[in-house]
Amino acid sequence: MRCGAGLLDRRSLESEGGYGPRHSVTRTSNSEDETITIARELAAGLQPGAVLLLSGQLGAGKTAFVRGLAAGLGIDPEEVSSPTFTLVHEYRGGRLTLYHADLYRLEKTTAEDLGLEERAVAAGVLAIEWPDRLAHALPGAMTINIDIVDDTTRRITVGR
C-alpha cells in the first residue's frame, strides 16, 4: 500500500484495484492522532449520501475515527462525542453535515426506525457505530473495521 495523503479516498481505492465489494485498504495507526488523520484523509473524498459502518471492540477508536471524519469535513472535531445515550448526533458547519449514530445499546433495529434514511441524512455523511445492530444491510455503505492490535496500535480496514 502507498503511504501519504489521500490513501483512503475514493480515487485511491479505485487506483489500488477497484472499489468493489471485496476490495479493502488497511492502515495501521499507532495513536489516536493517527486514527484521526486516517479518517480525515478519508473524509476529503466523501460525497453527500455516504454511509460508513464502523465496527470494532469497545475502546477500539470508533469515536476518534468520527472525530477525524469531522475534521476532514471542516467540522470542529472537539464537538464530536459518543452518542451512546442520544443515538444520533448531528454536526453542521462543514462542507457536509455529519450524522453520527451509535447503536450499541439497541437490539436489532432498522435504519428507518431511527430516521437514518431520511432525505436530510442522505444529503450529508452518516457514520454508524455498531452496525451489527441494524436489521438489514445498507447497500453501498463503506465498512470501517478497527481492530485492536495492542494498547496503542489499531489496524483500520476500509472497504466496500
Helices and strands as residue ranges (DSSP letters): H 10-15, E 24-29, H 32-43, E 51-56, H 62-73, G 77-79, E 88-91, E 98-102, H 111-114, H 119-122, E 125-129, G 131-133, E 142-148, E 154-159
